[in-house]
Each structure stands twice: as structure tokens, then as C-alpha cells.
Amino acid sequence: MVAGQSRHGVLSPARRAGEITTVLARVLLLNLLVAAAKIAYGLWTGAISMLSDGVHSLTDTASNAMGLVGVRVARRPADPSHPYGHRKFETLAAAGILVFLLLALVQVLEAAFGRLRSVEVPEVTPASFGVMIGTLAINLFVVRYEARAGRRLRSEVLIADAHHTRSDVFTSLAVIAALGGVWLGWPLLDPLVAIAIAGFVGHAGFQIAREASGVLADQVVLDAGEITRVVRSVPEAAGCHQIRTRGTADHVFLDLHVWFPGDMPLAEAHRLSHVVKDRLMRELPGLVDVVIHIEPPPR
């Protein structure tokens, strides 16, 4: 068995948090490089679309830093004040990324409409395209790397951050098109593409809000039919109802009512409830806790 893994191949909380932290730290450095290149060259040439894209990329670094803080808090064990643990702090960090996206949205729109009211034409050189193509390649790598790690580790913060960075890919393509337009004598493309960038930012924000709100609002995590199947695999269990799950894909809390024969001694029903719990925990490895209420079958 690999160190840091359970018998089911699931990473231990400490190992998982360590791997998420490593991914975020690497991505933060790459995002800093991308943002610095875009902002510096945008300021030098006056290309508002490139500068706006740089500001958008800069929010990536802020979200990476917030993710690092969230993961560090989320790895803490349960305590009297947080009996269910601190796992939702990672989800809160993912929701915090939404705040940075909204800030980027406002900044991009302000810069774009300001340019529409002016007649300034940015300077576009072959180096401008080189900077954008180079940063685009980095963004593509980051999206692939972070999304794959997010799925493997079942991390909302990594998946949310990958969505954020994916919007950078589209905005970078749009900026390259805008620079081409300016090169050909159509300077209005610069602010218009900046406005289009705002649309990409808004879409990324919507995706993050939808995923984070599901966890924070205790949306159902596991399929009730699958849970019922596992319960009924214990011969003495007649079935179950009032199934409730909440949490995240890798950190699920389950409570349910399980039916045992009405004439069964309480001690035996209690013993069998642990058999049901152990089987649920074994077949649904995302579970971290199961609370079973014993009752007779409905008449």
C-alpha cells in the first residue's frame, strides 16, 4: 500500500492537502509570470485589451493565494467548535475566487469603456504577438495540469481555479485577434475585445458560484438509490428511507433510517446497524461519517 493512501486507494487528508498545496504553489508562480508579462507589455504599448487580460491574469495569483489559505485551514481535524471538521473552508476559498473574478470584471469593463471614449491607438509590434502566444501556451498547460489534479484529488478549489484559468485561454485568443485587428487598422477592436473578455470572466464566475453554492447549501451528494442498494445487501436490513447526504465528493456525511424486523432485539439491531455502516463506508469511500436511525419497517 502506498504511504498516505487508505485501503481503497483514497489519499489521506494530510497527503491530499499536501498535493493540493503543491499544485497551487506551482500554478501561482506560473500565473505571476503570465500576469507580469501581459501587464508590462500592455502598459508599454497602450493595448488596453492586453492590459485588461493581464489584470485578469493577476486575479489568478490572488485566487491561488486564497486557495492555499483555504486548503491549509481545511486540513485541520474536527474540534468542539467544528464537529464536522473544517473541510468547507476549501469550498469557501473556491467561493472567494468568485470575488476576484467580479473585481476583474469591473476593471476590464471600466478600461474598455474608457478606451471607447478616447481616440488613442495602441502600438502593436511582432513582440506583442510573441508575448500573447507565449502566455497562452502557459495558460493551456496550467488548465490541463490543474484540472487533472482537481479531478484526481476531488478538490473544488483546484477545479474552480482551473475554470478561472480556462477563461484566460479564451481571453488570450481574443486579445491576439484584437492585436491583429489593430495591426490591420481597426483600433476599435482593442476595447471591443476587452468587453468580450468581460463575458468570459462572467461565465467563469457563474460556473464557480454554481459549484460552490451546491456544497455550501448542502446539496445532495450521493445517489439515494445506490445507498439503498448497499443497505439491502445486508440480508437482515429490510430497506431504508429518509436518506440525506451533504458535503463534498470526497468528504460526505450521510444519515438515514434503516428498517430491521420489529421483533429483533435492540442489541442485535444495533450490531447489524454497524454492519450496514461498515459496508456503506467500504463501498462508498467518499463517506467520512454515517448516522443510522433504527426503526421497524413501515406497515
JOVENPE-V143303 format. One line per field, one symbol per residue. ss: DSSP state (a for helix, b for strand, c for the rest). psi: psi as a letter, one per 30 degrees, with the letter a starting at -180 (. if undefined). burial: + if it has 24 or more other ideal C-beta (glycine too) atoms within 12 Angstrom, else -. A space follows every 50 residues. Layout:
ss=???
psi=???
burial=???
//
This chain:
ss=ccccbcccccbcaaaaaaaaaaaaaaaaaaaaaaaaaaaaaaaaaccaaa aaaaaaaaaaaaaaaaaaaaaaaaccccbccbcccccaaaaaaaaaaaaa aaaaaaaaaaaaaaaacccccccccaaaaaaaaaaaaaaaaaaaaaaaaa aaaccaaaaaaaaaaaaaaaaaaaaaaaaaaaaccccaaaaaaaaaaaaa aaaaaaaaaaaaaaaacccccccaaaaaaaaaccccccbbbbbbbbbbcc bbbbbbbbbccccccaaaaaaaaaaaaaaaaaacccbbbbbbbbbcccc
psi=kkkglafggkkleeeeeeeeeeeeeeeeeeeeeeeeeeeeeeeefgjeee eeeeeeeefeeeeeeeeeeeeeeffklklefifgageffeeeeeefeeee eeeeeeeeeeeeeeefflgkklkkleeeeeeeeeeeeeeeeeeeeeeeee eefhjeeeeeeeeeeefeeeeeeeeeeeeeeeeggifffeeeeeeeeeee eeeeeeeeeeeeeeefghkkelkeeeeeeeeffjefkfalahkkllbleg ikkkklkkklkfgkkeeeeeefeeeeeeeeeefiffkfkkkkkklllk.
burial=---------++-+--++-++++++-+++-++++++-+++-++--++++++ +++++++++++++++++++++-+++--------+++++++++++++++++ ++-++-+++-++--+------+-+---++-++--++-++++++-+++-++ --++++++++++++++++++++++++++++++----++++++++++++-+ ++-++-+++-++-+++----++----++-++--+-+++++--++++++++ ++++++++++--------+--++-+++-+++--+-+++-+-+-++----
//
